[in-house]
């Protein structure tokens, strides 16, 4: 079963995100109080799976949820293989749409410098918030087919 493992926010871009128990997703904006939220672009919320984080842990790195600057850390869903346009729900009524798979990193992050690799550019995804609401750790994620 797919679910939220961690919700992570930061007040400024370029810094590791800190875990919070819950967060408010605003329609066509992103997570309230997170530096990456904006109605001006399609990368409103970022997601990364614990399965991807484990790949970096297996390389000897001491990393966990939020260390890749992802907003939502998941388990049980194959994020990088969801096509752009895929819709998902969190809980009963929050609706998201996959807007981008991976990203181009213009500068090497601290994780890349330590390991010579980083999974976020390949396996992280970005979504737009179609219908907002409050999310919390443990919420179920449903992929719409």
Secondary structure, 3 states (H helix, E strand, C coil): CCEEEEEEECCCCCCCCEEECEEEEECCCEECCCCCCCCCCCCCEEEEEHHHHHHHHCCCCCCCCCCCCCCEEEECCCHHHCCCCCEEEECCCEEEEEEEECCCCCCCCHHHHHHCCCCHHHHCEEEEEEECEEEECCCEEEECC
